[in-house]
Amino acid sequence: MKVNRLLKYTAKRIVDLIPTLFLVAVIIFMITRMIPGDPASTMLGPQASVKEINNLREQMGLNEPKLHQFIEYLKDLVHLNVGYSYVYKRPVVDLIMERFPNTIILTLFALVISLVVGVTAGIISAVKKGTWWDYVFTILSLVGVSVPVFWLGIMLVLFFSVELGWFPSTGMGDISLGFSDYFSHLILPGVTLATIPMATFSRITRSSMLEVLEQNYIKTAKAKGLQARWIICKHALKNAMTPILTVLGMQVSSMLGGAVLTETIYSWPGMGRLIVDAINKRDFVVVQGTVLFLALLFVLVNLAIDLLYKVVNPKISLGKVAK
């Protein structure tokens, strides 16, 4: 019975994705058509003749009315076709599948850093409330959420790459040269991308843990003489996980989108870099396909987090369908 309710809830949420993705498709189509410059002229370069430009515009369907272009775009989406890039001379799906694993690697690495450091700092701040540990982590978390990603990335490159020479400043590294080469290229972009989520996890964990530590069952566990580590890990942290999961879904989605700046700074060959290059080259088809793909990931991540709520706390209802 519980499985049936869970399946019904999941199916309902998947159906609800359709209007969301449709709205994203409309917005991104309008925005790409508002970018100044002619895509055909940009792709062919200044040496191209008027005839060559007109021929490319005709191939791309840019001579058609905007409404006709949008209808054709929706028809392609219905058939799961996100288009063909005239700049890269390849289907957009192939470009996404080539770059997406690189973005996932960077995002997961940054997520691990942010969770381990952020949640640990939040727990220490809550347990050591009012001490210098609490003050230090609180100040660092405030600084972390306030620092612009592009500024932090540039500062890390200047200090750790240019001045100290510890880590490479750009590129992804080559796994064939050894894991150390690959990992060294991952450090700076990973830390840059993890900074804001790390600070956010620290603040949310501290607030949630402080609330849980004031509950009567925690006081009872202390009165029974249970070890502090056991109380924190077994009882307090488990019941403080719900707000952390909420933030987790938001941060994973924002990290996938925020990778645009990080990948541009470090020349990381991922989805973010692909979007920036496509915008510069006026490759509307690639921009539309990649942004729509990221939007799909965003809603799927939030659906997964909603389902995780039920695992962490079975008392949480999954909406009217789950009742």
Backbone torsions as a table, in degrees:
resi	resn	phi	psi	omega
1	MET	NA	-44.8	179.1
2	LYS	-64.7	-37.2	179.3
3	VAL	-64.9	-40.5	178.9
4	ASN	-62.5	-42.7	179.1
5	ARG	-64.9	-38.0	179.0
6	LEU	-65.6	-41.7	179.1
7	LEU	-66.1	-40.0	178.1
8	LYS	-64.3	-41.2	178.8
9	TYR	-64.0	-44.2	179.6
10	THR	-62.7	-43.4	179.2
11	ALA	-62.7	-40.8	179.4
12	LYS	-63.8	-42.9	-179.8
13	ARG	-65.3	-37.2	178.4
14	ILE	-65.7	-40.2	176.9
15	VAL	-64.0	-36.8	179.3
16	ASP	-66.3	-16.0	179.1
17	LEU	-67.9	-27.4	-172.8
18	ILE	-60.4	-52.7	178.8
19	PRO	-63.8	-33.3	178.2
20	THR	-63.4	-48.3	-179.9
21	LEU	-67.2	-33.6	176.3
22	PHE	-63.4	-43.1	178.7
23	LEU	-64.0	-40.7	177.3
24	VAL	-62.5	-42.1	179.5
25	ALA	-61.5	-41.6	179.0
26	VAL	-63.7	-46.8	-176.4
27	ILE	-65.0	-46.9	-177.2
28	ILE	-68.3	-33.0	176.5
29	PHE	-64.1	-44.2	-179.8
30	MET	-66.3	-41.6	-177.1
31	ILE	-66.3	-42.3	-179.0
32	THR	-64.6	-32.4	178.7
33	ARG	-76.7	-13.4	178.7
34	MET	-91.1	-11.3	179.5
35	ILE	-66.6	127.5	-179.3
36	PRO	-65.0	150.7	178.8
37	GLY	104.1	148.5	179.5
38	ASP	-92.0	121.7	-178.2
39	PRO	-57.8	-41.6	-178.4
40	ALA	-64.2	-42.1	178.9
41	SER	-65.3	-40.2	179.8
42	THR	-65.9	-40.6	-178.6
43	MET	-68.5	-41.0	-175.4
44	LEU	-83.2	-22.6	178.7
45	GLY	90.5	171.4	-174.7
46	PRO	-69.1	-17.4	-177.8
47	GLN	-85.1	-6.0	-176.6
48	ALA	-72.3	145.4	177.7
49	SER	-82.8	166.0	179.4
50	VAL	-62.5	-37.3	-179.6
51	LYS	-64.8	-43.6	179.4
52	GLU	-63.1	-39.9	179.2
53	ILE	-65.0	-44.2	-179.9
54	ASN	-64.6	-38.0	178.9
55	ASN	-64.0	-41.9	179.1
56	LEU	-68.1	-39.4	176.8
57	ARG	-60.3	-38.5	179.2
58	GLU	-66.3	-42.3	179.0
59	GLN	-63.3	-37.5	-178.5
60	MET	-82.5	-7.6	-179.9
61	GLY	76.9	18.7	-177.2
62	LEU	-78.3	-14.5	178.0
63	ASN	-81.2	-12.1	179.4
64	GLU	-78.1	156.9	175.7
65	PRO	-59.2	151.4	-176.9
66	LYS	-57.7	-39.2	-179.9
67	LEU	-63.7	-41.8	178.3
68	HIS	-64.0	-41.1	177.7
69	GLN	-60.8	-41.1	-178.5
70	PHE	-68.5	-39.3	179.2
71	ILE	-64.0	-42.4	178.0
72	GLU	-64.6	-36.9	177.9
73	TYR	-63.0	-43.6	178.4
74	LEU	-66.1	-37.1	177.8
75	LYS	-61.0	-42.3	178.4
76	ASP	-63.8	-40.0	179.7
77	LEU	-64.5	-38.3	177.8
78	VAL	-59.7	-35.0	179.3
79	HIS	-91.6	16.4	178.2
80	LEU	58.2	35.0	177.5
81	ASN	-113.4	111.5	-177.7
82	VAL	-94.6	7.3	170.9
83	GLY	110.5	178.8	-178.2
84	TYR	-126.9	129.7	-178.6
85	SER	-85.2	121.9	177.3
86	TYR	-80.8	-15.9	176.7
87	VAL	-79.8	-50.4	-178.5
88	TYR	-87.6	-9.9	-179.4
89	LYS	58.2	39.4	-178.1
90	ARG	-146.8	156.4	173.0
91	PRO	-63.3	144.8	-178.3
92	VAL	-63.3	-34.5	179.3
93	VAL	-59.0	-41.0	179.4
94	ASP	-64.4	-39.4	178.4
95	LEU	-64.6	-42.0	-180.0
96	ILE	-64.7	-46.1	-178.9
97	MET	-66.3	-25.4	178.3
98	GLU	-77.4	-38.9	-175.0
99	ARG	-92.1	-27.2	-174.1
100	PHE	-59.7	-43.5	178.1
101	PRO	-57.2	-36.0	178.7
102	ASN	-64.8	-40.5	177.8
103	THR	-67.5	-38.9	179.0
104	ILE	-63.6	-42.0	178.8
105	ILE	-59.8	-47.8	-179.8
106	LEU	-64.4	-42.7	-178.3
107	THR	-66.1	-44.4	-179.8
108	LEU	-65.9	-39.2	177.6
109	PHE	-62.4	-46.0	178.8
110	ALA	-65.9	-35.3	179.6
111	LEU	-66.2	-42.0	177.9
112	VAL	-61.3	-45.2	178.7
113	ILE	-60.2	-48.5	-175.6
114	SER	-65.7	-38.1	179.9
115	LEU	-70.4	-49.0	-176.8
116	VAL	-62.9	-50.6	-177.2
117	VAL	-73.4	-45.8	-175.9
118	GLY	-65.4	-48.5	-179.3
119	VAL	-66.5	-40.6	178.0
120	THR	-61.7	-45.0	178.5
121	ALA	-63.2	-38.4	178.5
122	GLY	-65.6	-40.3	178.6
123	ILE	-64.7	-45.4	179.9
124	ILE	-62.4	-41.8	179.2
125	SER	-61.5	-40.7	-179.2
126	ALA	-70.1	-44.4	-178.6
127	VAL	-68.3	-37.0	-179.0
128	LYS	-99.9	35.4	-176.3
129	LYS	-53.8	131.4	177.1
130	GLY	86.8	-4.7	179.1
131	THR	-94.5	176.5	179.9
132	TRP	-67.6	-26.8	173.7
133	TRP	-58.7	-46.0	-179.7
134	ASP	-61.6	-45.4	-178.6
135	TYR	-64.6	-42.8	-178.7
136	VAL	-63.3	-49.0	-178.5
137	PHE	-67.6	-33.7	178.1
138	THR	-65.8	-43.8	178.8
139	ILE	-64.7	-44.1	179.6
140	LEU	-63.0	-37.9	179.2
141	SER	-68.0	-37.6	177.0
142	LEU	-65.7	-40.2	177.1
143	VAL	-65.8	-40.6	-177.5
144	GLY	-61.5	-42.1	-179.2
145	VAL	-77.6	-11.5	-176.6
146	SER	-99.1	-19.3	-176.1
147	VAL	-76.7	125.9	176.1
148	PRO	-64.7	139.3	-176.4
149	VAL	-62.2	-43.5	-176.2
150	PHE	-65.6	-36.5	179.0
151	TRP	-69.0	-43.9	179.8
152	LEU	-62.1	-42.9	179.6
153	GLY	-60.3	-44.3	179.5
154	ILE	-65.2	-41.0	179.9
155	MET	-65.1	-39.6	178.5
156	LEU	-65.5	-39.2	177.8
157	VAL	-64.4	-45.9	-178.9
158	LEU	-62.0	-40.8	-174.7
159	PHE	-82.1	-53.2	-172.5
160	PHE	-84.9	-23.5	-179.8
161	SER	-99.9	-52.2	-175.4
162	VAL	-76.6	-50.4	-175.3
163	GLU	-77.9	-51.6	-175.3
164	LEU	-92.0	-28.3	-179.5
165	GLY	70.3	24.8	-176.9
166	TRP	-77.5	-40.1	-174.4
167	PHE	-128.3	152.1	174.8
168	PRO	-65.8	150.3	-176.3
169	SER	-92.0	-26.1	-176.9
170	THR	-141.0	166.5	175.4
171	GLY	88.5	173.2	-175.9
172	MET	-105.4	-18.5	-176.4
173	GLY	87.6	163.0	-177.7
174	ASP	-121.1	117.2	-177.4
175	ILE	-64.9	-23.7	179.0
176	SER	-68.8	-20.4	177.7
177	LEU	-85.7	-0.4	-179.9
178	GLY	117.5	153.5	-178.4
179	PHE	-64.4	-33.1	-178.0
180	SER	-63.3	-38.4	178.5
181	ASP	-65.0	-43.9	179.9
182	TYR	-65.3	-44.2	-177.1
183	PHE	-67.6	-36.5	-179.7
184	SER	-64.7	-33.2	177.0
185	HIS	-73.7	-20.3	-175.9
186	LEU	-86.5	-22.0	-172.2
187	ILE	-60.3	-59.5	-173.9
188	LEU	-63.3	-50.1	177.4
189	PRO	-62.9	-34.0	178.4
190	GLY	-65.2	-44.9	178.8
191	VAL	-65.7	-40.9	178.4
192	THR	-59.6	-47.3	-178.8
193	LEU	-69.9	-27.1	-175.2
194	ALA	-85.3	-14.4	-170.3
195	THR	-60.3	-53.4	-178.4
196	ILE	-65.4	-48.8	175.8
197	PRO	-58.8	-37.1	179.3
198	MET	-60.2	-47.4	179.3
199	ALA	-65.5	-38.0	179.4
200	THR	-66.0	-45.1	177.5
201	PHE	-60.6	-38.8	-179.9
202	SER	-62.7	-45.6	-178.7
203	ARG	-67.0	-44.6	-178.6
204	ILE	-67.4	-41.9	179.4
205	THR	-62.6	-42.8	179.0
206	ARG	-60.5	-48.9	-179.0
207	SER	-62.5	-44.2	-178.2
208	SER	-67.4	-41.3	-179.8
209	MET	-66.8	-39.3	178.8
210	LEU	-61.2	-39.0	179.0
211	GLU	-67.3	-41.9	-178.7
212	VAL	-69.6	-39.2	-177.3
213	LEU	-65.4	-16.4	178.0
214	GLU	-89.3	-3.4	-177.9
215	GLN	-73.6	155.4	-175.9
216	ASN	-66.0	-35.0	-177.7
217	TYR	-68.3	-27.4	175.5
218	ILE	-70.8	-41.5	177.5
219	LYS	-63.9	-37.7	178.3
220	THR	-65.0	-41.9	179.1
221	ALA	-62.9	-38.6	177.4
222	LYS	-65.9	-39.4	-178.9
223	ALA	-66.2	-27.8	178.7
224	LYS	-77.2	-8.6	178.0
225	GLY	87.9	16.6	178.3
226	LEU	-67.1	149.6	-179.8
227	GLN	-64.1	143.4	-177.6
228	ALA	-59.9	-39.9	-179.4
229	ARG	-62.9	-40.5	179.3
230	TRP	-66.3	-41.6	179.4
231	ILE	-62.6	-44.3	-177.1
232	ILE	-67.6	-48.5	-174.5
233	CYS	-76.3	-40.9	-173.6
234	LYS	-84.5	-39.2	-173.0
235	HIS	-107.2	-57.2	-172.4
236	ALA	-66.9	-51.2	-174.8
237	LEU	-64.3	-39.0	-179.7
238	LYS	-61.1	-41.3	-178.8
239	ASN	-80.7	-12.2	177.2
240	ALA	-94.9	3.2	-172.8
241	MET	-74.5	-26.4	-174.6
242	THR	-58.7	-51.2	176.2
243	PRO	-62.3	-33.8	179.3
244	ILE	-65.9	-39.6	177.8
245	LEU	-64.0	-38.9	177.5
246	THR	-59.2	-47.6	179.1
247	VAL	-66.6	-34.9	180.0
248	LEU	-58.3	-46.8	178.9
249	GLY	-61.2	-43.5	179.6
250	MET	-65.6	-40.6	-176.4
251	GLN	-71.9	-38.4	177.2
252	VAL	-61.0	-44.1	179.2
253	SER	-64.7	-43.2	-179.5
254	SER	-69.0	-30.7	178.0
255	MET	-69.3	-37.3	176.5
256	LEU	-64.0	-39.5	176.7
257	GLY	-77.2	-38.7	-179.3
258	GLY	-70.0	-13.1	177.6
259	ALA	-65.0	-13.8	178.7
260	VAL	-58.7	-50.5	179.9
261	LEU	-68.0	-46.2	-177.3
262	THR	-62.0	-45.2	-179.2
263	GLU	-67.4	-31.0	177.6
264	THR	-69.7	-43.3	-179.1
265	ILE	-62.5	-43.6	-174.2
266	TYR	-99.8	9.0	-179.0
267	SER	53.0	40.5	179.1
268	TRP	-81.2	122.9	-173.2
269	PRO	-77.4	67.7	-178.9
270	GLY	-118.3	-164.6	-178.3
271	MET	-64.8	-40.1	-179.3
272	GLY	-61.7	-45.2	178.0
273	ARG	-63.8	-37.1	178.5
274	LEU	-62.7	-42.0	179.9
275	ILE	-64.5	-44.9	-179.3
276	VAL	-62.8	-45.0	178.9
277	ASP	-62.9	-39.6	-179.8
278	ALA	-66.3	-37.9	177.5
279	ILE	-65.1	-44.6	179.8
280	ASN	-62.6	-33.5	-179.0
281	LYS	-93.4	4.0	-179.5
282	ARG	58.3	35.2	178.1
283	ASP	-87.7	82.8	-174.1
284	PHE	-59.9	-37.0	-175.5
285	VAL	-62.5	-42.6	179.8
286	VAL	-67.6	-42.1	179.0
287	VAL	-59.9	-47.3	-179.4
288	GLN	-61.7	-45.1	-177.5
289	GLY	-67.0	-43.1	-177.4
290	THR	-70.8	-41.2	179.7
291	VAL	-66.1	-40.9	178.1
292	LEU	-64.5	-37.6	177.1
293	PHE	-64.5	-42.8	177.7
294	LEU	-65.1	-36.3	177.1
295	ALA	-64.4	-39.6	177.0
296	LEU	-63.2	-42.6	177.2
297	LEU	-61.6	-40.1	-179.0
298	PHE	-57.9	-50.0	-177.1
299	VAL	-72.1	-32.6	178.1
300	LEU	-69.1	-37.4	176.7
301	VAL	-62.9	-43.6	179.6
302	ASN	-66.0	-34.6	175.1
303	LEU	-64.4	-43.0	179.0
304	ALA	-62.5	-38.5	179.1
305	ILE	-66.6	-40.3	177.4
306	ASP	-60.0	-39.3	179.1
307	LEU	-71.2	-31.3	177.5
308	LEU	-67.5	-28.7	176.6
309	TYR	-53.4	-43.3	-176.9
310	LYS	-66.3	-31.4	179.1
311	VAL	-72.1	-44.5	-178.6
312	VAL	-70.5	-43.0	-178.2
313	ASN	-135.4	96.3	-177.5
314	PRO	-60.2	-17.5	-179.1
315	LYS	-74.8	-15.0	-178.7
316	ILE	-75.2	131.0	178.9
317	SER	-84.8	143.6	179.1
318	LEU	-94.8	35.3	178.5
319	GLY	94.5	-177.7	-175.8
320	LYS	-62.1	-32.7	-178.2
321	VAL	-67.8	-30.2	-176.5
322	ALA	-86.6	-2.9	-177.3
323	LYS	-82.7	NA	NA
